[in-house]
Amino acid sequence: MWQHTSVKWPISLSMTTDALSVVWRAAEVLHANAQTTQRTIVDVTRLAKAYGFEAAVLPQWDAIVCRTRPLNDPQAHWQTALLQARPTGVDMHKVARTNQLIDQVCADPNRHAVAQIDVVSESLATISTYAPSSHLRFVLMAGAGAVALGVIFGVTDPATLAMIFMAAALGAVARRLLAKASDNLLIQPFVAALIAGLIGGYSQHAFSGDGLPFVEIAPCMILVPGAHILNAALDLVRGRLGLGMNRVVYCLLIFLAISVGLILGLSLMNASLTAGMSTTPTPLWLDMICAGIAVAAFGAFFSLPWRLLAAPVIVGMLCHGSRWVVIDQGAGLVTGALVACLMAGTVMTLLSHRLRLPFAALAFASVVSMMPGIFVFRFADGLINVYSAGHEATLAMLTAVFSDGTATLLIVLVMTFGLIFPKMLIEGLWLKDQKP
């Protein structure tokens, strides 16, 4: 939906309207499906210029504002469009196809023809209606991705891994059903986490062995809004404080929904999040394979076409392998995450530019297993325990909460820095965001 003022243009009114409609629709698709704000601005501006317009693009949380006027005519009035698009989705297929279409338009010498504009408009209309990954792919990859994360964290017991798969798969089914029934942005992660908590709580009573808490933790980690965290960080770094803070609040609400759902599920089953956390170290070869599976899972979540999946999977495997090697040499989790994320940020910047895919989605998929999910959820659980204990809260309880909170913040900050620093450096020195 858009609203705009009416002005006279030196070219056909119908052609002008159609061309601007193409620009506006492209802006909507990119903004709503996790393209970085900077790339959205650059590509929309480039598309407008190809049609003979100067454009000023201002993405906001609930909308994206596009102001246009004819090129080389500073006396012309600006035409303003308010496009209703909220950046809460992640669809790499839509972004990739839209960017490819923009490239085609910019290279087409006949792009100003009415018939050609109509073809582009129809293509964008088709892109905007692309269906997400199939239900089967979504559910199976949710289960496989959660199991892969469990193995990375050292879970080896087949029964525990089977429960992880069940919890994640059922959560994925619930997410798809709720997506059709409600537009609420928090209900899906809440219900999926609740299911994980219920199944995880049951497993702690029905089974024995190491790694049982990962029955609920691993399925919850695939709910983390990592792509939005990265986009928030990129916006804040570039000085877009309003949009960046809105993204941060959205991410915090998602984390809150996940934490509440998880803890509620465990409480209903009279289970604890912190029981039996010991696991077995994972060998390098298995760590890398599981990292690749996790990337493939997020490819399904983010609707990445199968044909584009190989490169991100390989990069994710190599990045996670580097983390394993660094930690094996005696470094801590923070250092390992930093090294791996610097590598991922460098490669994924180049890869996203090459494949015309959103950087945040690709980068997060490659490092999802490094997210401090354990610390986040233990921190939330600890806060509730401290509150429940009141004046009887012990120093050990307070220390544990502080430790988990500090670990969460430090790892998230290090990972964010590691991913966005290479991107900013490469784009500034080579890719030059301002160039087509």
C-alpha positions as CSV (number, residue, x, y, z in Angstrom):
1,M,0.0,0.0,0.0
2,W,1.3,3.5,-0.8
3,Q,0.2,7.0,-0.8
4,H,1.7,9.8,-2.9
5,T,1.2,13.3,-4.2
6,S,0.4,14.1,-7.8
7,V,2.8,16.2,-10.0
8,K,3.3,16.8,-13.7
9,W,6.2,15.1,-15.3
10,P,7.9,15.8,-18.6
11,I,7.2,12.2,-19.8
12,S,4.1,10.1,-20.2
13,L,2.1,10.1,-17.0
14,S,1.2,6.4,-17.4
15,M,4.8,5.4,-17.9
16,T,5.8,7.5,-15.0
17,T,3.3,6.0,-12.7
18,D,4.1,2.5,-13.8
19,A,7.9,3.0,-13.4
20,L,7.5,4.5,-9.9
21,S,5.2,1.6,-9.0
22,V,8.0,-0.7,-9.9
23,V,10.4,1.2,-7.7
24,W,8.0,1.3,-4.8
25,R,7.2,-2.4,-5.0
26,A,10.9,-3.3,-5.1
27,A,11.4,-1.1,-2.0
28,E,8.6,-2.9,-0.2
29,V,9.9,-6.4,-0.9
30,L,13.5,-5.6,0.1
31,H,12.6,-3.8,3.3
32,A,10.1,-6.4,4.5
33,N,12.4,-9.4,3.9
34,A,15.6,-8.7,5.8
35,Q,17.7,-6.9,3.2
36,T,20.1,-4.6,5.0
37,T,18.9,-1.0,5.2
38,Q,21.9,0.3,3.3
39,R,21.5,-2.2,0.5
40,T,17.8,-1.4,0.2
41,I,18.6,2.3,-0.1
42,V,21.3,1.7,-2.7
43,D,19.4,-0.7,-4.8
44,V,16.1,1.2,-4.8
45,T,18.0,4.4,-5.6
46,R,19.8,2.6,-8.4
47,L,16.5,1.3,-9.8
48,A,14.9,4.8,-9.7
49,K,17.9,6.3,-11.5
50,A,17.6,3.7,-14.2
51,Y,14.1,4.9,-14.9
52,G,15.2,8.5,-14.9
53,F,14.4,9.6,-11.3
54,E,16.4,10.9,-8.4
55,A,15.3,9.1,-5.2
56,A,15.6,9.6,-1.5
57,V,14.8,6.5,0.5
58,L,14.1,6.5,4.2
59,P,13.3,3.1,5.8
60,Q,11.4,3.1,9.0
61,W,10.0,0.4,11.3
62,D,6.4,0.4,10.0
63,A,7.0,1.9,6.6
64,I,9.5,3.0,4.0
65,V,9.4,6.5,2.6
66,C,10.4,7.1,-1.0
67,R,10.8,10.6,-2.5
68,T,11.3,10.9,-6.2
69,R,11.7,13.5,-8.8
70,P,13.1,13.6,-12.4
71,L,16.8,13.5,-12.8
72,N,18.6,16.7,-13.7
73,D,15.6,18.9,-12.7
74,P,16.2,20.4,-9.3
75,Q,13.2,22.7,-9.8
76,A,10.8,19.7,-10.0
77,H,8.6,18.9,-7.0
78,W,9.4,15.8,-5.0
79,Q,6.8,13.0,-5.2
80,T,6.5,11.2,-1.9
81,A,5.3,7.6,-1.4
82,L,4.7,6.1,2.0
83,L,5.0,2.3,1.6
84,Q,3.6,0.2,4.4
85,A,6.2,-2.5,5.0
86,R,7.5,-3.8,8.4
87,P,11.0,-5.5,8.4
88,T,10.0,-8.5,10.4
89,G,10.3,-11.2,7.7
90,V,13.3,-13.0,6.4
91,D,13.0,-14.4,2.8
92,M,16.2,-14.8,0.9
93,H,14.5,-16.0,-2.2
94,K,12.4,-12.8,-2.6
95,V,15.4,-10.6,-1.9
96,A,17.7,-12.5,-4.4
97,R,15.1,-12.4,-7.2
98,T,14.3,-8.7,-6.6
99,N,18.0,-7.8,-6.7
100,Q,18.5,-9.9,-9.8
101,L,15.5,-8.1,-11.4
102,I,17.0,-4.7,-10.5
103,D,20.2,-5.7,-12.1
104,Q,18.4,-6.7,-15.3
105,V,16.5,-3.5,-15.4
106,C,19.6,-1.4,-15.0
107,A,21.3,-3.3,-17.8
108,D,18.3,-3.2,-20.2
109,P,18.5,-0.5,-22.8
110,N,14.8,-0.9,-23.5
111,R,13.7,-0.5,-19.8
112,H,11.7,2.7,-20.5
113,A,9.3,0.9,-22.9
114,V,5.9,0.6,-21.5
115,A,5.7,-3.1,-22.3
116,Q,9.0,-3.7,-20.6
117,I,7.9,-1.8,-17.5
118,D,4.8,-4.0,-17.4
119,V,6.9,-7.1,-17.5
120,V,9.0,-6.0,-14.6
121,S,5.9,-5.0,-12.6
122,E,4.4,-8.4,-13.2
123,S,7.6,-10.1,-12.2
124,L,7.8,-8.1,-8.9
125,A,4.1,-8.9,-8.2
126,T,5.0,-12.6,-8.7
127,I,8.1,-12.3,-6.4
128,S,6.1,-10.7,-3.6
129,T,3.7,-13.8,-3.6
130,Y,6.5,-16.4,-3.5
131,A,5.6,-19.1,-1.0
132,P,8.1,-19.8,1.8
133,S,9.8,-23.2,2.1
134,S,7.5,-26.1,1.9
135,H,6.0,-27.4,5.2
136,L,7.9,-30.7,4.9
137,R,11.2,-29.0,4.3
138,F,10.6,-26.5,7.1
139,V,9.6,-29.1,9.7
140,L,12.3,-31.7,8.8
141,M,15.0,-29.1,8.7
142,A,13.9,-27.6,12.0
143,G,14.3,-31.0,13.6
144,A,17.6,-31.7,11.8
145,G,19.0,-28.3,12.7
146,A,18.1,-28.6,16.3
147,V,19.7,-32.1,16.5
148,A,22.8,-30.7,14.8
149,L,23.1,-28.0,17.4
150,G,22.7,-30.7,20.1
151,V,25.5,-32.7,18.7
152,I,27.7,-29.6,18.4
153,F,27.1,-29.0,22.1
154,G,28.2,-32.6,22.8
155,V,24.9,-34.6,23.0
156,T,25.5,-38.2,21.9
157,D,22.6,-40.1,23.5
158,P,20.2,-41.3,20.7
159,A,17.1,-41.0,22.9
160,T,18.1,-37.4,23.8
161,L,18.7,-36.5,20.1
162,A,15.3,-38.1,19.2
163,M,13.6,-35.9,21.8
164,I,15.4,-32.8,20.4
165,F,14.1,-33.6,16.9
166,M,10.6,-34.2,18.2
167,A,10.5,-30.9,20.2
168,A,11.9,-28.8,17.3
169,A,9.7,-30.5,14.6
170,L,6.5,-30.1,16.6
171,G,7.5,-26.5,17.3
172,A,7.9,-26.0,13.6
173,V,4.5,-27.4,12.9
174,A,3.0,-25.1,15.5
175,R,4.8,-22.1,13.9
176,R,3.4,-22.8,10.4
177,L,-0.2,-23.3,11.8
178,L,0.0,-20.2,13.8
179,A,1.3,-18.2,10.9
180,K,-2.0,-18.8,9.1
181,A,-4.1,-18.2,12.2
182,S,-2.5,-15.0,13.7
183,D,-0.5,-12.0,12.7
184,N,1.0,-11.6,16.2
185,L,4.7,-11.6,16.0
186,L,5.4,-13.2,19.4
187,I,2.9,-16.1,19.4
188,Q,5.0,-18.3,17.2
189,P,8.2,-18.3,19.2
190,F,6.3,-18.5,22.5
191,V,4.3,-21.6,21.5
192,A,7.4,-23.3,19.9
193,A,9.4,-22.6,23.1
194,L,6.5,-23.8,25.2
195,I,6.5,-27.1,23.3
196,A,10.2,-27.4,23.8
197,G,9.9,-26.8,27.5
198,L,7.1,-29.4,27.9
199,I,9.0,-32.1,26.0
200,G,12.3,-31.2,27.7
201,G,10.7,-31.3,31.1
202,Y,9.2,-34.7,30.3
203,S,12.5,-36.0,29.1
204,Q,14.2,-35.1,32.4
205,H,11.8,-37.3,34.2
206,A,11.6,-40.1,31.7
207,F,15.3,-40.5,30.7
208,S,18.7,-40.2,32.3
209,G,22.0,-39.2,30.9
210,D,24.1,-36.1,30.0
211,G,22.8,-33.3,27.9
212,L,19.1,-33.6,28.7
213,P,18.6,-29.8,29.0
214,F,19.5,-29.5,25.3
215,V,16.2,-31.2,24.6
216,E,14.6,-27.8,25.2
217,I,17.6,-25.5,24.6
218,A,18.5,-26.7,21.0
219,P,14.9,-26.2,19.7
220,C,14.8,-22.8,21.2
221,M,18.1,-21.7,19.7
222,I,16.6,-22.1,16.2
223,L,14.0,-19.5,17.2
224,V,16.6,-16.8,17.9
225,P,16.1,-13.7,15.6
226,G,19.8,-13.5,14.6
227,A,19.2,-11.9,11.3
228,H,17.3,-9.1,12.9
229,I,20.0,-8.6,15.5
230,L,22.6,-8.1,12.8
231,N,20.4,-5.7,10.9
232,A,19.8,-3.8,14.1
233,A,23.6,-3.5,14.7
234,L,24.2,-2.4,11.1
235,D,21.6,0.3,11.4
236,L,23.0,1.5,14.8
237,V,26.5,1.6,13.4
238,R,25.4,3.6,10.4
239,G,23.6,6.1,12.7
240,R,20.0,5.0,11.9
241,L,19.2,5.1,15.6
242,G,15.4,5.0,15.3
243,L,15.2,2.0,13.0
244,G,18.1,0.3,14.8
245,M,16.5,0.6,18.3
246,N,13.1,-0.6,16.9
247,R,14.9,-3.7,15.6
248,V,16.6,-4.1,19.0
249,V,13.3,-3.9,20.9
250,Y,11.7,-6.4,18.4
251,C,14.6,-8.9,19.1
252,L,14.3,-8.4,22.8
253,L,10.6,-9.2,22.6
254,I,11.3,-12.3,20.7
255,F,13.8,-13.4,23.3
256,L,11.3,-12.6,26.0
257,A,8.6,-14.7,24.3
258,I,11.1,-17.6,23.9
259,S,12.3,-17.4,27.5
260,V,8.8,-17.2,28.9
261,G,7.5,-20.1,26.8
262,L,10.5,-22.3,27.7
263,I,10.4,-21.6,31.4
264,L,6.6,-22.0,31.5
265,G,6.8,-25.4,29.8
266,L,9.6,-26.6,32.2
267,S,7.6,-25.3,35.2
268,L,4.5,-27.2,34.2
269,M,6.6,-30.3,34.0
270,N,8.3,-29.5,37.4
271,A,11.7,-29.6,35.7
272,S,14.8,-27.5,35.8
273,L,16.8,-25.9,33.1
274,T,20.1,-26.3,34.8
275,A,20.1,-30.0,35.6
276,G,22.6,-32.3,34.0
277,M,24.5,-29.9,31.8
278,S,27.7,-32.0,31.2
279,T,28.3,-33.2,27.6
280,T,30.9,-35.0,25.6
281,P,33.4,-33.0,23.4
282,T,32.6,-33.1,19.7
283,P,35.3,-34.1,17.2
284,L,36.2,-31.6,14.5
285,W,34.8,-33.6,11.6
286,L,31.4,-34.0,13.3
287,D,31.4,-30.4,14.5
288,M,31.8,-29.2,10.9
289,I,29.2,-31.6,9.4
290,C,26.6,-30.5,12.0
291,A,27.5,-26.9,11.4
292,G,26.7,-27.4,7.8
293,I,23.3,-29.0,8.7
294,A,22.5,-26.0,10.9
295,V,23.2,-23.7,8.0
296,A,20.9,-25.8,5.8
297,A,18.2,-25.6,8.4
298,F,18.3,-21.8,8.5
299,G,18.3,-21.9,4.7
300,A,14.9,-23.6,5.0
301,F,13.7,-21.1,7.6
302,F,14.8,-18.2,5.4
303,S,13.4,-19.7,2.1
304,L,16.8,-20.0,0.5
305,P,16.5,-22.0,-2.8
306,W,18.3,-25.3,-2.8
307,R,20.5,-24.3,-5.7
308,L,22.0,-21.5,-3.6
309,L,22.5,-23.5,-0.5
310,A,25.9,-25.2,-1.2
311,A,28.1,-22.1,-0.8
312,P,26.6,-20.9,2.6
313,V,26.8,-24.5,3.9
314,I,30.5,-24.8,3.0
315,V,31.3,-21.4,4.5
316,G,29.4,-22.2,7.7
317,M,31.3,-25.5,8.0
318,L,34.7,-23.8,7.6
319,C,33.9,-21.0,10.0
320,H,32.7,-23.4,12.7
321,G,35.8,-25.5,12.1
322,S,38.0,-22.5,12.8
323,R,36.2,-21.9,16.0
324,W,36.8,-25.5,17.1
325,V,40.5,-25.2,16.3
326,V,40.9,-22.0,18.2
327,I,39.1,-23.4,21.3
328,D,41.1,-26.6,21.1
329,Q,44.3,-24.6,21.2
330,G,43.3,-23.3,24.6
331,A,41.3,-20.1,23.8
332,G,37.9,-19.5,25.4
333,L,34.4,-19.4,23.8
334,V,34.6,-15.6,23.3
335,T,37.9,-15.8,21.3
336,G,36.7,-18.7,19.3
337,A,33.4,-16.9,18.4
338,L,35.4,-13.8,17.5
339,V,37.7,-15.6,15.1
340,A,34.9,-17.6,13.5
341,C,32.7,-14.5,13.1
342,L,35.4,-12.4,11.6
343,M,35.9,-15.1,9.0
344,A,32.2,-15.5,8.4
345,G,31.7,-11.7,8.2
346,T,34.4,-11.5,5.5
347,V,33.3,-14.4,3.4
348,M,29.6,-13.7,3.7
349,T,30.0,-10.1,2.7
350,L,31.5,-11.2,-0.5
351,L,29.1,-14.1,-1.0
352,S,26.0,-12.0,-0.3
353,H,27.2,-9.4,-2.8
354,R,27.8,-12.1,-5.4
355,L,24.5,-14.1,-4.9
356,R,22.5,-10.9,-4.3
357,L,21.3,-12.3,-0.9
358,P,20.7,-10.5,2.4
359,F,23.9,-10.4,4.4
360,A,22.3,-10.7,7.8
361,A,20.5,-13.9,7.0
362,L,23.5,-15.5,5.4
363,A,25.9,-14.5,8.2
364,F,23.7,-15.5,11.0
365,A,23.0,-18.9,9.5
366,S,26.7,-19.6,9.3
367,V,27.3,-18.9,13.0
368,V,24.0,-19.8,14.7
369,S,25.6,-22.6,16.8
370,M,27.8,-20.0,18.5
371,M,24.8,-18.0,19.9
372,P,24.8,-18.1,23.7
373,G,21.4,-19.7,23.9
374,I,22.4,-21.7,27.0
375,F,23.4,-18.5,28.9
376,V,20.4,-16.5,27.7
377,F,17.8,-19.1,28.9
378,R,19.7,-19.8,32.1
379,F,19.9,-16.1,32.8
380,A,16.1,-15.8,32.4
381,D,15.5,-18.8,34.6
382,G,17.9,-17.5,37.2
383,L,16.1,-14.1,37.3
384,I,12.9,-15.9,38.0
385,N,14.5,-18.0,40.7
386,V,16.0,-15.0,42.4
387,Y,12.6,-13.2,42.3
388,S,10.8,-16.2,43.7
389,A,13.4,-16.6,46.5
390,G,13.1,-12.9,47.5
391,H,15.1,-12.2,50.6
392,E,16.2,-15.8,50.8
393,A,18.1,-15.5,47.5
394,T,21.7,-16.7,48.0
395,L,24.9,-15.1,46.9
396,A,25.5,-18.2,44.7
397,M,22.1,-17.6,42.9
398,L,23.0,-13.9,42.3
399,T,26.5,-14.8,41.1
400,A,25.1,-17.4,38.6
401,V,22.6,-14.9,37.2
402,F,25.3,-12.2,36.8
403,S,27.7,-14.7,35.2
404,D,25.1,-15.9,32.7
405,G,24.0,-12.4,31.9
406,T,27.6,-11.2,31.4
407,A,28.5,-14.2,29.2
408,T,25.4,-13.6,27.1
409,L,26.1,-9.9,26.5
410,L,29.8,-10.4,25.8
411,I,29.4,-13.2,23.3
412,V,26.6,-11.4,21.5
413,L,28.7,-8.2,21.3
414,V,31.8,-10.1,20.1
415,M,29.8,-12.1,17.5
416,T,28.1,-8.9,16.2
417,F,31.4,-7.1,16.0
418,G,33.0,-10.0,14.2
419,L,30.3,-10.2,11.6
420,I,29.7,-6.5,10.8
421,F,33.3,-5.1,11.1
422,P,34.5,-7.0,8.0
423,K,31.4,-6.0,6.1
424,M,31.8,-2.3,6.9
425,L,35.5,-2.5,6.0
426,I,35.1,-4.4,2.7
427,E,32.2,-2.2,1.6
428,G,34.1,0.9,2.4
429,L,37.3,-0.1,0.7
430,W,36.1,-2.2,-2.2
431,L,32.4,-2.8,-2.8
432,K,31.6,0.8,-2.1
433,D,27.9,0.7,-1.1
434,Q,27.2,3.8,-3.1
435,K,28.1,2.2,-6.4
436,P,25.8,-0.1,-8.4
